[in-house]
Amino acid sequence: MTMVSNKALIGVLVLILIVASAFIALRGGEKTPTATQITTAQTTTSAAETAATPATTLATTTTQQTTAATTTAAKPAKLPEGVKVIETSKAVVVVAPKGVEIPEISTGGKKLVVVRYVVDKEKTKPVEKSLAFSDINPAFYRNETIDALIMAARKETNPEIREILYEAVYKLSNYEVPTLWLGQYKLVRTQWSWLHGRYYHPTLAERYDLLWEDKNAPSVDLGLGGYKNDPSTYVIVTIGWPDTFDPAADYETFGWAIWHNIGDTLVTFWKDETKEVSPDLAVAWAHNKDGTEWYFVIRGGVKAYDPWNQKTYDISAVDVLFSIWRVARLGLDPSWMVTEFIDVNASSVLTEDEFNKILANGGIYADYKGKTIEAKSLDELLKFFGYSGETAGVVKLKLYQPYSAILSILSDPFLSVIPMKYLFDNVDQLKGKYKEALAASENGKKPEAWAAYIQPGDQDPTHLLLNKKPVGTGPYYVKEYKENSYIILEYNPYYWNKTLWNQPPYGENGVPSHKTVIYLINNDAVSRIEILKSGQADTGAIPLDRLKDVRGYKMEGTDFEIKVEEGGLEPTIVYIVLNTMKKPFDNTLVRQALMYMIPFDQIKDAVYAGYLERLYGVIPAGFPGHNDDIVIKYTFDPAKAAELIQKSGINPADYTIEIWYNKGNSQREKIAAMLQQTWGQLGFKITVKALNWPTLLGKTEKGDFDVYIIGWAPDYLDPDNYAGPLLYGGTRFSEITVEVK
């Protein structure tokens, strides 16, 4: 989901289910990759790189890495300009501009998949004017072939062809390495044995009201305003700070964890469920036959609590659409997940009667709990979802094309619903204009009218307000905070689902077991360990190489001990971003050389205590497209790196490289120190610098960096959520077609 400052602790068992869950609407099954020999044309992006890297280089290198002898496709000795050939385990993929003649290619009995494209130059932003994670990948790297593959895979609904396209993406991400892929985390987390109910989900944090503690857990003073860590208080000692409290702008794990607890989205995943979303603010939903129009019936009786002014706001379908529309309008970091798939200005708010008439005409389908119906009335639809309460209107979302992961996206915390009136009541420029804005939009039927009130960018007044004073509908609210010191959440007495808190162990008499949640911010690993051992925290961010310092530690006079839970692979990855707008990172051979100078084994053992598995491309294990039998398996090889540097034509002594990491992350600090040593062996001048998390995000999203180390947890369960934000170069296309022969 998002950039990872304090590594999200997410599930092991869910990876078994990821393939099935990746295609929520119009979905199909995964095909298991097989080992194969490969050939491909080189895919560098500059004339210098083309001259230095013959087309046979990748084929020769990767053939040595294969594990089974299979049929190899044959390509012409010379390909027309712009035509690229990538062989995957099951197909030969050809990518070419429309109108360019493709010579005959022997596939060795495999499928031939042809991707044709037309670039829309007017809509394609210049790289230097793009924003990382919104317009372009974090490396500011643009490659038309890769971009066409990503867009083709995004639009494709056939799961077999989709997997083939993502294998091609994975292979090119391994060869081009604008980002240096390090590894995929193994599950590990630390907690006191008095804490219960913890669960794992790959995209959403835990809900703290679903956790509970032994009644006889100790009470330990925090030295913070009279607060204590007792059985009714959940305390997390961690690092960093949320990038922002505005969900429309936040795109990192810390902020998403908070919003999953203070906000609500249309749909959600209940605890560790990954196969199917559950109702949240939407009590029922349906779509037209081709999946381009989605209808969501909004729950009635929901209130947002404004703790800053001690007020509540009723939530309706207008607030839901406004919140989604506002994400697109601001155009900040997570906005691509709306703007790429949803035409917000063609979306609208409907009354229940208007929706009933649409249902009566037929052709609207609902899928839930393994069953599908063609709903002919609102009553029938609500009964299908098992809901009999009040409703607050209907939101119609118009998609540009069918997208299998749309429901998973709609569960993400950045789409938490904000009461529109709260913004108009508290932003000076908007005060007194709420009814005017409603009327201008015809109560949400013409959302484009809201553009007169909300401005793009991070200087919009509504963003500046929410950045400091968040308001939501979830089980908790932000009570108080001190930047880089603490954040205190208190349970929301107006929460629409507080009847859940009548069910032990979640709560009693409408009050959750955890009345209060406290984040203690401490960027010193030794101090975090001592805070956890003292019982001031229930769980904490403990460096993997320091787990031995806490594992099995017992609290004196009790039977309680610190437990370290371990599991299999998580879908969270760690990687190194190079700024390809700067020399020498614009050179493929230099990037490959740097890959060969990463001491992967040392990083795995010394930094991550073995809790990291190698990753060779953009898509982690467990997702369609990941196939390590078709890629270069980079090892620490100084001789190979020196050879590539020589071929690249650069002089390393001419370059000073500064490596950044987020302050308090001791693991990335150690990686940076290792790179300083190994990359320095090539002749580069290397410096290392720690930045506060918001500062690092602010600089890197604008391309103001050399190199930085960061992590990624998925926003939603689909390979596109890695390929899109981490590799897509922002090329816009007026036409993309996929033909299978």
C-alpha positions, -999 to +999 in steps of 0.1 A: +000+000+000+021+025+001+055+035+011+066+019+043+083+040+070+077+016+099+073-018+082+037-029+083+033-063+100+011-082+076+001-117+068+016-150+059-015-171+051-030-145+029-004-151+003-019-185-004-051-166-012-037-137-031-042-152-066-078-159-060-084-125-045-065-105-071-095-106-094-125-095-074-149-088-102-147-106-135-119-127-119-102-159-129-075-183-116-038-181-115-015-200-138+017-214-122+048-201-139+072-226-154+110-226-159+121-217-194+149-205-215+145-169-228+155-144-255+148-108-258+157-076-276+175-050-254+153-023-240+175+005-231+163+041-236+193+060-249+215+058-279+246+054-257+231+025-239+219+009-272+254+010-286+269-004-254+244-032-249+239-056-279+205-073-283+221-107-274+234-096-240+203-103-220+196-136-237+231-148-230+231-137-194+197-150-185+201-183-203+227-192-178+202-187-150+175-211-163+167-243-145+151-264-173+159-269-209+129-259-230+120-247-264+136-213-272+119-188-295+138-173-324+137-136-332+150-118-363+186-106-362+175-070-366+142-055-353+126-023-366+130+007-343+106+006-314+098-031-316+107-051-285+105-089-280+103-104-246+100-141-240+081-153-210+075-188-197+044-193-218+046-168-246+066-144-267+055-109-262+060-083-289+055-046-281+055-021-309+040+013-319+010+010-341+018+010-378+054-003-374+058-036-393+067-066-371+088-092-389+079-129-386+089-143-352+092-180-344+077-186-309+089-222-305+053-234-300+044-207-275+017-181-277+025-149-295+011-118-277+013-086-296+009-052-278+004-022-301+002+013-288-001+050-298+015+076-275-006+106-266+022+132-265-001+161-254-013+143-223+021+129-214+038+151-187+075+158-191+094+136-167+109+166-149+075+180-142+060+148-129+053+138-093+066+105-080+039+079-072+012+102-088+024+108-123+055+085-125+075+059-107+098+070-078+129+066-100+114+091-126+122+065-153+103+064-186+103+035-210+075+033-236+077-004-239+073-010-202+046+016-199+026+000-228+029-034-211+017-021-178-013-003-193-021-033-215-021-056-184-042-031-165-069-032-191-067-069-198-095-091-182-082-125-193-062-138-163-039-160-185-029-132-208-027-108-179-001-131-162+019-133-195+020-095-197+031-092-161+059-117-166+072-095-193+070-065-170+088-085-143+115-094-167+121-059-179+121-045-144+149-070-136+169-060-166+164-022-166+166-019-128+157+018-125+149+006-090+173-018-073+151-046-059+164-059-026+140-083-010+106-095+003+100-095+040+092-125+061+066-121+088+078-112+122+063-091+150+069-086+187+043-083+215+036-090+252+018-122+259-011-103+276-022-090+241-047-111+222-067-111+190-040-100+166-045-108+129-028-103+096-040-085+064-017-076+035-033-042+028-050-030+060-037-025+095-053-041+124-084-025+139-074-018+175-110-023+188-107-059+177-078-066+200-079-071+237-057-078+268-057-100+298-076-083+326-047-088+349-022-072+326+000-047+344-006-009+346+025+010+338+028+048+339+038+064+306+050+097+320+026+113+295-002+134+309-013+108+334-018+081+308-009+045+317-005+014+297-032-007+313-056-034+299-079-007+284-050+011+266-031-002+236+003+013+233+026+010+203+062+022+204+073+030+169+093+053+146+085+081+121+055+103+118+025+102+094+031+122+062-002+139+067-036+135+085-055+142+052-064+108+038-066+122+003-029+130+004-015+103+027+003+074+009+023+055+036+017+028+061+016+049+093-011+073+081-031+044+066-030+025+099-045+056+117-072+062+091-082+025+091-090+032+128-106+067+126-123+064+092-146+043+071-146+034+035-173+021+012-162-015+017-136-032+038-119-065+045-130-080+077-099-089+097-078-113+077-102-119+049-087-115+014-112-132-009-141-108-006-148-074+007-175-067+034-199-039+038-187-008+056-204+025+047-219+008+017-245-018+027-250-033-008-234-028-042-240-039-078-226-033-113-237-034-149-228-064-171-194-051-183-183-038-149-180-001-160-208+012-137-209+004-100-237+014-076-232+016-038-261+019-014-250+040+016-256+031+052-280+054+070-275+068+105-237+072+102-222+103+120-187+118+117-173+131+149-155+165+150-135+164+182-119+198+176-153+216+178-174+189+196-198+185+167-212+156+146-221+155+110-246+131+093-231+111+064-249+107+031-241+096-004-231+132-012-203+130+014-191+096-001-189+109-037-174+142-025-146+124-007-137+103-037-140+132-061-118+153-038-090+128-039-090+131-077-092+169-076-063+174-052-041+151-074-018+142-045+001+110-039-026+083-038-049+100-064-037+078-092-058+049-078-089+071-085-079+090-116-067+059-135-099+040-131-128+062-120-143+091-141-153+111-110-171+138-130-192+112-148-201+096-114-231+108-095-254+106-065-288+090-069-318+088-047-331+054-037-361+059-060-338+067-090-318+036-083-349+015-080-359+025-115-325+016-129-328-018-112-363-024-126-349-020-162-326-050-156-289-056-164-276-048-129-258-076-111-246-082-075-219-107-064-216-116-027-205-146-007-201-168-038-236-160-052-247-137-081-281-122-087-296-098-112-313-074-088-346-060-100-354-038-070-336-021-041-354-043-016-342-074-034-306-061-035-307-052+002-321-086+011-294-103-009-268-085+013-288-092+045-294-056+053-327-041+067-317-008+081-320+028+069-301+041+039-286+074+029-287+075-009-268+058-036-234+065-052-228+056-089-192+053-099-183+054-136-152+034-145-132+042-177-130+004-183-136-027-163-109-032-135-108-064-115-094-048-084-118-019-080-135-031-048-101-037-032-091-001-040-123+012-025-114-005+008-082+015+011-080+041+039-071+070+016-108+068+005-121+073+040-153+094+039-150+130+051-182+151+059-183+177+032-200+202+056-171+200+080-148+215+054-172+242+045-178+250+082-141+253+091-123+267+060-125+305+059-128+306+021-157+282+021-177+293+051-214+300+043-210+283+009-221+247+017-257+250+004-244+269-026-220+241-035-246+214-030-270+233-053-243+239-079-237+201-080-274+193-080-269+174-048-240+154-063-254+148-098-229+171-113-198+168-091-176+188-115-193+219-100-172+213-068-141+224-087-151+260-080-145+253-043-117+227-041-083+235-057-056+210-070-024+206-050-012+206-014-021+243-008-058+237-011-073+251+022-093+219+028-061+199+027-044+223+051-073+219+075-074+181+075-037+179+076-039+193+112-075+184+123-087+151+109-124+141+112-138+106+105-166+081+112-145+052+125-142+034+159-116+060+171-108+097+167-076+116+170-078+132+205-044+149+206-009+146+193+026+162+195+046+159+163+074+133+165+064+125+201+030+109+204-005+104+189-035+096+211-066+080+198-098+078+219-128+055+211-156+073+192-188+074+212-208+081+179-194+051+160-222+035+139-211+000+148-205+003+185-229-026+191-199-047+182-185-035+216-213-053+234-197-086+224-169-098+247-139-098+242-143-068+219-160-047+245-188-044+270-218-020+272-209-003+240-174+005+250-144-012+233-118-032+254-092-007+241-107+027+250-074+045+242-047+039+216-013+056+220+016+058+196+048+066+213+073+079+188+110+071+194+136+069+167+162+052+189+161+014+187+177+009+221+151+032+237+123+014+220+135-020+233+137-006+269+102+009+266+088-024+254+106-044+281+093-020+308+057-027+299+051+008+288+042-005+253+022-036+243+040-040+210+068-021+191+090-017+161+120-037+171+148-041+145+151-077+133+187-079+143+177-070+179+149-095+184+173-116+205+172-087+231+135-091+237+125-126+228+113-145+258+119-115+282+097-120+313+082-093+334+093-098+370+067-112+393+044-123+365+040-150+339+039-125+311+067-126+285+076-109+252+067-131+222+082-130+188+058-143+162+072-156+129+057-167+096+062-170+059+065-143+032+047-110+034+039-090+002+059-061+016+092-054-002+123-032+003+141-015-025+166+012-035+154+041-057+178+057-082+171+091-097+173+083-134+169+119-143+205+123-130+237+110-144+250+083-141+217+067-132+203+073-167+226+045-179+213+009-178+248-005-175+256+016-145+223+006-128+231-031-134+267-025-121+252-011-088+230-042-085+261-064-087+276-043-059+249-049-034+259-075-007+225-092-006+236-121+016+251-098+041+221-076+042+198-106+047+218-120+076+233-090+093+205-065+088+173-086+087+185-116+107+174-139+079+139-125+076+143-113+040+140-133+007+157-121-025+135-102-050+147-098-086+120-076-100+090-054-093+064-082-085+068-102-053+063-139-049+026-149-046+014-126-074+008-134-111+038-124-132+065-133-106+088-158-122+125-160-111+133-185-138+132-159-166+154-132-150+190-123-141+198-135-106+221-108-095+248-117-070+275-097-053+301-097-081+326-068-081+344-081-112+311-081-132+302-046-118+336-032-129+332-047-163+298-030-168+311+003-155+339+002-181+314-006-209+291+022-197+318+048-205+314+068-173+342+077-148+328+070-113+353+095-097+332+122-114+302+115-093+292+121-056+262+101-046+242+108-015+221+079-001+191+088+020+170+068+045+143+077+070+156+087+104+151+060+131+151+031+107+183+013+118+179-014+092+181+011+063+208+029+081+229-002+080+221-009+043+232+026+034+265+021+053+271-011+034+264+005+001+287+034+010+315+009+013+307-014-017+297+013-042+327+032-031+349+003-043+338+012-079+352+047-075+320+067-066+321+092-038+293+081-014+277+099+015+249+089+037+221+110+053+191+104+075+159+125+069+127+128+088+100+107+071+078+136+059+109+155+047+121+125+028+087+120+011+084+157+003+118+159-014+118+125-032+083+130-047+096+160-066+128+143-078+151+161-054+174+132-045+202+109-057+194+076-040+171+065-012+160+033+005+124+026+011+097-001+014+064-009-002+033-026+011+005-032-014-025-009-016-046-037-030-042-073-040-031-072-076+003-072-095-007-038-110-003-023-075+035-030-078+040-025-115+019+007-117+033+029-089+068+014-088+076+011-126+051+030-148+068+060-164+038+081-170+035+077-208-001+084-219-016+064-247-045+072-270-047+036-280-035+002-267-045-032-281-035-067-272-037-095-298-031-132-291-019-155-319 
